[in-house]
Amino acid sequence: MKFETSLKIALSKGRIFKDTLPLLARLGIEPVDDPEKSRKLILDTNLEQVKFVMIRATDVPTYVQWGAADIGVAGKDVLVEHGGEGLYQPLDLRIARCRLMVAGPAGASLQGDRLRIATKYVKAARAHFAAKGQQVEIIKLYGSMELAPLVGLSDLIVDLVESGNTLKANGLEPLEHIDDISSRLIFNKAAWKMKHADITRFLAAMREAVEG
Amino acid sequence: MAIDHHWLLPEGIDELPPPRAAELEGLRRRLLDMYEGWGYDLILPPFLEYMEALLVSGGDDLALRTFKVTDLITGRTLGVRADITPQAARIDAHKLNREAPARLCYCGTVLHTQPENPAASRAPLQVGAELYGHDGIESELEILDLLVRTLDLCGVEEYYLDLGHVGIFRNLSRQAGLDEQGEQALFEALQRKATSEIQEIVAELKLSPEHGAMFVALAELSGDDALERAEQLLSGAGDEVLTALGELRQVAQGLKERFPAIAPHFDLAELRGYHYHTGIVFAGFVPELGQEVMRGGRYNEYGRSFGRARPAVGFSGDLRTLFRIGKRGDIGTKPAIFAPWPEEKALVDQVAQLRGEGRRVIFALPGQSGDAREQGCGEELRKEAGEWKILPLS
């Protein structure tokens, strides 16, 4: 695939990078360096016009919103927390799939006055309980949510669940489903308009790669 | 908490030191002079108003963005304007009350409780022009012409114009019989061009396949060729939608005749200001920002709450942003003149004359530290052969 303009694609290390590469490979885009080994943050690809920008998953929407990258791959969980302002999200890549769930000690009750919920996903958690008509206290954490109920910091947690093994290892279990999560292809609004020909072809090819 | 760094400005609040402030002021004057030449009358609306007057359109966003204080005289809530457009509409509808078209322009600081995007200013200097009293694409063209010239005068070299029409989505929503909630859900998904979400909502609301397909199509109707594709994909959408597409085509054609180098981009899912816009909407984008720097459109119903709905179209942008990104050449001012503290009338008179001619003359204060150069002067007044002369710095 050839592009008229330069395209910067924001990706995060780990699962999203690993799952996005096969899709990009079908468009003939492959990285020159291995991000796990290289310390470079902007990676060259086999196409001169295309660069990968390697950033933390939670920063991807911000970089793309600002136009520091034209395109990005971000999980729905991250997009909900970011708000998605100033971004187009036309394609669900159906990768990095998992579920956003309420979890707690086995048999814990979902009822109760002002339950304390530990989570990284503040907006999603608040919206979920508000939709059920339940007022809760949200405790924002940045990781290892599983610990919070064990040490009495919270009653329940809201977290991403893939296999459920981490929960199980800590004596917790998934209690309630909130949302199915997968990664979306996101676009900067201005890039969408100014690099429209390239962006449209890229999007069409990615759509084919996802569906085909 | 002790406040140590009291020199810090609040977040998103900016100031301009010399010479930037004077440069911005120069640009502001040139813009207002241009609007004056186009027949746009300057208005100076108040910084504070009753909330009801500021929030005409019912949009929640504007209410959240407005700083509020309690009026200690009436007990009512006052808002610091977050947008000057409602004030211009009030002045047109209530104060001027003309039948003939009214052309208004303004430049003033607005305040936002939250920046519009990360690290944006919370005190933008909003500059804009509004044309009231004519419902036709000629007004759109005049406003777009002025918008393009504003960008040019600000020195913004590379930009893209994006055109849309809120009437298309609004009309489709009505045809599909959407309630307020359904319309809002589809609106939000369309703003993100989230095709899969639109499909989910369409299924959930049990819309007819024809309407469902048209909402999905809207998300994809962007680009230079969007109008051609729209005419096929929305062919069954009825007269009002086709009229809207026709208006877009005419405006694009008119723009092309005026500015052959500008190829507008169409985006039928772009519904900025959906709650108060009624027709064509537009925005100017620049490559290095990734955000719009100018926006505007038609808003015919706005004046109703002030007693008179008048056709209206206008644009505005943040002059601080335009100033920052524009590349303007040196305007070529003459260097300032340093003069000794005047002990004789001849010097006083000569300085007065020079200042009258628009020159900048700075007196040396007796015993001051720093010389002419440090005072930003390039020339000085020196007495030679009994006469005061302007000479290069010695």
Interface residues (C-beta under 8 A of the other chain):
Chain A: T62 Q65 W66 G67 A68 G84 E85 G86 L87 Y88 Q89 P90 L91 D92 R184 F187 N188 K189 A190 A191 W192 K193 M194 H196 A197 T200
Chain B: N117 P118 Y160 D162 R192 K193 A194 T195 S196 A219 E220 S222 G223 D224 H265 D267 F285 V286 P287 E288 L289 G290 Q291 E292
